[in-house]
Amino acid sequence: MNDDAKFAARLSTGTFDHTFTSEPSTIKDDDTFPITDEYVPYGEEDKETQVTPKPRKITLTKYTIYVTTHRMYIVGSNGRETVFRILEIDLTNTEKLVILEDNVYFTRNEIMDVLNGLEESSEGGLTKKVTAVGLLGFIRFTKHYYLCVVTKRRPVAILGGYQLFHIDGTELIPVTDNPRKPDRNSEEARYIATFMNIDLTKTFYYSYSYDLTNTLQVNFVRNKKQSLGLNTKELAKSFEYNDRFVWNSSLLKPVFNSFDRVYDWFQPIIHGFIDQVKISIFQIDVYVTLIARRSHHFAGARFFKRGVNDRGDVANEVETEQIVSDMLTTSFHDPRGGFYNNPRYTSFVQHRGSIPLSWSQETAPNIRMTKPPIELNVIDPFYSKAALHFDDLFRRYGTPVQILNLIKQREKAPRETKLLKEFQRCITYLNQSLPKENKIHYTAWDMSRASKSRGQDVIQWLENFSDETLKATGFFHNGLTLKETKLQQGICRTNCIDCLDHVS
């Protein structure tokens, strides 16, 4: 029996381990592929800050799912379908998710031999279930697990040569050896229906190679530091995905309990908005990319999620990033500067979220109200929840924090003005304990009233405020070296009452 047949036999019996070795043509997990063969160091005088190209691993972008009587096999491949890997899932254990992986890469001929061996050795043969373009994780209701996969995708932007995709189709695949459709009125069916109500084909995005959960500044700086050998615990932590914006984090928890290399197979997804446009400035094509990441912490529907929770998370928080690049060189890498040193990328990040006070605006059942009353639920003289929120902003973005409060300042019957006064008191109180350089800058501007006033140029006011903010926080501009890279320090935090998309 040859190696592939032995491997297939082990797969079908559940003895899938890490001892398999194949012919010399098999690609091993530690094989690397250089970014470029034309790397030229940028000046001898910059040796200490020079960045060398980092080898990259093979990225899986296509997943063909097969099942036998007792096993599920996910065959992942790269874009050209020249390199393959296999993931095995036990279908007989409904209580616990059992995933087995062997860190071996296969050529096309080798994977065909493995699949043929499974077909011959498995009772009932090998059945192809679906071809997917993304794996999102697992969920279990009352019976067994389901695998959630992406079946359709649509490219919406390119950054540094990495494609960013919108999810256009998903499917739930039962992880069981008895995949009968649940009874229509059963608890299982109701849970499935509830889960499917979360339409993952509306404004959910992912990328195979680019980390959408972090800003361009974080992505560039951490890779530069790693290439310079500045390896610290803090740097290692910076390479983690930002859980705040990973909307399928709960689907990935069962996978993390099963094996380590989760993101070799599964993609974190963000919820929000991504678009990219090309504009011409003095006959130079410039690409503007807008990425809006919505936090899944304390997210919810309008009126039902307001204010701040006990951990300092505000309702409907969104991080909005504008990336500008001239695309003369698409890659993040530069022939002169090296790895992640292309100076043709800039970005600016803003933040929006509900006013960080304990307030609510719930409508009564069966009563339609266009403007439900606003209630301050808890009066905290120490503003402890708001303090947690701003402490988190300091940690994530640095200082200064510029607040632009757009709620109404004049009303016949107090609604929004209740929050206006309390928010002002909150910032005044918090600034008492902050050093001068870290004090929160607060600006209240009734945009609704200004837009109705003849003497008020709304666009000009916003341009002036934006100019002041840019001078205060700066923006990210990548450099040929780490020293030449300019960073954004601080954030502009904007809010109205609803904190919907028009705020950004």
N, C-alpha and C positions, 0 to 999 in steps of 0.2 A: 504494500500500500504506500503510495507516494505521500509527500508532506501535505499537499492540499487535501487529499482524501482523508488523511488522519485528522487534519484540522476540521474538515466538514463533519467527521464522525464525532469529534469532541463537541462541536457546536450542537449537534442534534441530541447529544446525551446530557448536555448541560455542564460539561467539564471544560469550560472555556477559560483558559488560564493565560499566563504570560510566558510560557515556555516554548511557544511555536517559533521555529526558524524556517526560513524558506531559502530558495535559490538566491545566488548573488544579485539577481535582477530585482529582488524585492527592495522597496524603498524603506529604510528604517526611520524611526521617529526622530532621530537626532540629525538626519540629513538636512542640510541647509541650502538655501538658494539665494545668491547675492542679489541685492537690489539693483546694482548696476555694475558693469564691468569697466566703466570709464571714470571711476572715482579719482579725482585729482585733489590732493591736499591744498588748502587755501593758505598759502604763505607759510614759510618756515617760522616766521616770528609768532605765529598763532598756535604753535604745537600744543601748548598747555590747554588751550580751549578748543582744539580741533575735535571734530566729531566724525567718527568713522561709521560707514554704513553697517547697519545691524542685520544679521541674517534673519530671514523670515521663515515661518512654517507654512505648510500647505493649508489653504483655507477650503473647507468643505462648503459647497453652495447648492448641491443637489442631493436629495435623499430618497432612495427607492426602498419602500417598505414591503417586506415579504412576511408571510406567516406559514408555519406548519401547524400540526395538531396541537403542539405544546409550546412552541417558541415563536417569537417575533424577531426578525432580523432587519436592522436598518443599515443599508449600504450607502455610505456617504461618499461623494466624489467631488473633485475640484471642478472648476468651470469647463475645462477641456476634456474632462472625463478620461484622464490618463492615470490618475492616482485614486485609490479607493481605500476605505476603512470599513470595519464592521462593528456594529453594536448589537448585542443579543439581549432580549428581554424574556424572562420566564412568564408564560401565560397561565400557569397553574396556580400561582400564589396570588390570591385576590386581596389578602390583607396587607402584604408588604410588597413594595416594588423592588424587584431583583433585576439589576442591570449588570451585565458582564461586558468588559471591554479588553481587547488585546491591543497594545500599542504597536501594531504592525500595519504597514502600508503595502498595498497590493497593486500590481499592474493590471491592465484590462484582462489579459489572458489568465492571470492568476485568479482574479475574482470570478471569472466565468467558470473556472475549474471548481472553485469553492461552491458556487451556486449549483452547479451540476451535481456535485457530491451530495449536497443537501437534498436535492430533488430525488436522488436515487435512494438515499438512506432514510428519509423521513416517511413515516406512514401517512399516506394521503398526499404526498408530494409537497411541493413548494408553491404557494400562491402569492401572486403580486397583488398588494392591496391598493397602494397609491404611490404616486411620485410627488414629492413635496419639494419646496424651495426654502423651507425653514422649519425649525423645530422650536416650539415655544415652552414645552414642559408638560407636566402631568397634573391631573386633578382627579380626586376620588370623592364620590358622594356617599351612597349607602352600600354599594356592592363592590365594584372593582375600579381600577384606575382607567383613565382615558388619556391618550396621547393627543395633544393639541398641535396641529401642524399648519404651516402656511402652504396653500396650494397655488395661489396666484400672487404675483407681485408686479409693481410698476416702478421703474426708475424715475426719480423726481429731481435728483441733483447728483453732482460729482464733486468730491473734495479730495484733492491730492491724489487723484486717480482712483479713489474709492467710491463706489456707487452707493447711494442712499435710496432705499426702496420704501414705497407705500404698500401696505398689506391690502390686497384686493380679494383674497379668498382664504378661508380657513376650514378645517375639518377636525372633528373629534373621532379618534379611532379607539375602540374598546380594547383594553389590554386584558384579555381573558380568553380561555380556551372554550368558552361557551357564550359566544357573542350574540345572544338573542336580544331583540329589541324589547326594552322594558314596557310593561303594560302602560297603556295610555294614561290611566289615572293613578299610577303608582307614585310613590314619593320620589323614586329615582327619576322618573320622567319629568316631574315638576322641577327638580333641581337642574336637570339638563336644560330644560326650557329657560329657566332663570339665567343660567350661565350663558346660553346662546343669545340672550337679550343684550348682552354686552357685545355690541357689533364691532369686532376687531377690524372690519374693513372700512371704518370711518376714522381717519386721522390717526392711525397707528403706523409707526415707521421703524425700520431696522436697517442695519448694515452688517455685512459679514466681517469687515476689517476695521472700520472706523468706529470709535467709541462715541456714540451719539448722546450718552448720558453725561458726558463732561464737556466743558467748553474747549474751544480751539486752543486757548492759552494753556489750560491744564494738559491737553494732549501733546502740545509741542514741548513745553518745559520739562515734563517728566521724562520724555524720550531723550531730550538733549542731555539731561543730567545722567540718565542711565548710560548713555553712550560715552560720557566722560568718566564713567566709573565712580560716580558719586552715589554709591549704593548705601542707603540707610533704611531703617525701619519705616521712616516717614515716606521715603520715596517708594518703597515697596507697596505701602498702603495706597499711595496715590494712583497706582495702576489698577486698583479695583474699580469696577463700575460703580457709579453713584446710585445707590439703592433708592434714593428719593425719586428718581425718574425711571426706574425699571418697573414697568407696569405688569410684567409677568413674573415678578419675584416670588410670589406665592406658588406659582406653577413650577418654579425651579427648585423649591425647597426639597421635594422628594428626590430630585436628581443629585443634589449636593450630599445627601445621605447615602448615596449609592457608589459614586466614584468622584475622582478629583477633577478631571479635565472637562468640566461641564461646558465651558465656552468653546471647546474644540467642536462641539456638536450643536449646542443650543444658542439661540440669539436673544439678547435682551431687547425689548421693544420699548419705545417711548410713545407717549400720547401727546399730541399737540398739533404742530404744523411745520412743514418744510416746503420751501419753494426756492427756485433759483431763476434769476433773469440775467440776460446779457444786455448791457448798455454800452454805447460808444461815447468815449470822451476824447476829443481831439484825435479821432480816428484810431483810438486804442480801445480794444474790446475789454470791458471790465465786467466781471461776474459778481453779482450781489446775491448772497445766500442768506435766507432767513430761517432760523431754527427756533421754534418755540417748544420748550419742554414743560409739560404740566406735571407737578408733583402728585404722587398717589397718596401722600400723607394728608389726611383731612380734606380729601376731594369729595365733591358731591354736587347735587343739582342746586340751581339758583333758589334762593329763599331757604333751603333746608341746610345749607352749610354756610355759616357766617362766622366771622371773628377768628378766634385763636383757641387751640386746645391746650390741655395741661402740659404738653411737651414743647409748646412754643411754635407749633406748626399752624400756619394761617390757612384759611379756606381758599381753595382754588388758586394756589400759588403757581406762577408760571415764570420760568427763566427764558428771556428772549435774547437771542444772539444774532447780530448782523455781521456776516463775514464778507469781506471785500477782497478780491484777488484779480490780477490782470490776466492770469492763465497763459502768459507767454511760456511759462514752464508749469505744466499741470501738476507735477509731482510735488510732494512736500519737501523733497530733497534737492540740494543744489550742487552742481558739479564743483563749484569753488569751495563752498562751506561744508558740504557733506550732508549727513543724515539729519533730517528735520530742520535744515537751515535755509530753506527757500525764503528770501526776504520779501516775497510778493504776496504775503498773506497778512491781513489785519482783521481784527474783530472788536466788537463793542457789545457788552452784555448789560441788560437791564433786568429789573425784577418787578413783578407785580403780585399783589395778593391782598386779601381782605384786611381791613383795619384790625390790628392785633389787640382787640379788646374782647371781653366776654359779652357778646350781643347776639340777638336773634331777630328773625323776621319771618316767622312761620305763618302760613295761611291756614285758616280754619277749614276742616273737611267740608267739601261740597259748596264752599263759598268762594266765588271768584273775586279776587281783589287785585287791582292793578298795582296798588301801592300799599302792601301790608304794613302795619305799624312796626316801628323799630323799638326794640326793648333792650336796655342794658341789664343783663341778667345778674351780674355780680360786680359790685363796686370794690375793687381791690386798691387800697390806698398805696400799696407798694408796687403795683403794676408788675407783678412777678412773671406773669405769662408773657407780657410784652417784652420784659427784660430777657427772657429766654429766647424769644424770637430775634431780637436785635443782636444778642450775643452770637446766635447762629449766623446771622448775616455778616458780622465782623469776622467770624472764623472762616466763612466761605469766600468772602469777597474782599476783606480788608476794610480800611477806612479811607475817606469819609463815606458815610451813608447819607445820601441826598433823598429826602422825602418830598414827593409832589402829591399833595392831597387835593383831589379834584371834586370833592363832594360840595353840595350846595351850602352857601353861607347865609342865605336869607330865605325864610319860609313863613307862610302865614300860620301854619300849624307845625310845630317842631317835629321833625323826623330825622333827616340827615344831620341837622344842626346839633342834635343831642350828641352825636358821635364827634362832630367837629370840635366842640369844646372839650370833651373828655380826652380826645386824642392829643390836643394841644397841651392839656395838663399832664398827660402821660409823658410826652417828650420833654417837657420842662423838668419833670421830676427825675427822669432817667439821666438827663444831662448834668444834673447836680453832682453825680458821682463819677462822671467821665472826665478824663484829662482834656485839655483844650483841643489837642490835635485829633481826638477821637469823638468829639461831640457830634451829635446827630443834627444835620441841617434840615430844618423843616420849612416848607413853603406850602401855604394853602391858597388855592386859586380856583374860583368858581367858574369852571370852563363852560358850563351850561349857560350861565348868565352872561359871560363874556361873549359867547357866540351870538347872542341876541342883541348885543349893544352895538350901536352904529360906530361909536368912536373907538372900539377895541379891535385891533388887528390880531386875531387869535394865532394865526400862523407865525407872525413876527414875534409874538410873545413866546411861543413854544421854541422858535429858533434861538432866541436869546437865552432861554433857560437851558436848552440843549448845549449851547456854546459854553455856558458857565459850568455845566456838569462835566463836559469833556475836559475842560481845563482843570477841574478839581480831581477827577478820577483817572484821566488819561484813557488810552485804549491800547489794546494789544497789537504790537507790530513785530513780527518775527524778524530776527537778525541773522547775519551770517555766523555769528558766534553767540554763546549764551550771554556774554557781557553786552553785546550790541542789541539784545532783544529788549524791547520796551513792553512793560507790563501794565495792565489796568489794575489800579489799586483803589478799591471802593466801588460803590454801586448806586444807581438811581432807582429808588423804590417808588413806584406809582400806584395809586389806588383811586377808584371811584367807589360807589356803593356795591355794584355787582362784580367788578373786576373781570369783565368779559373781554373778548378779543379787541374791541374798539379802543380799549385803554392803551394798548401798545401801539 
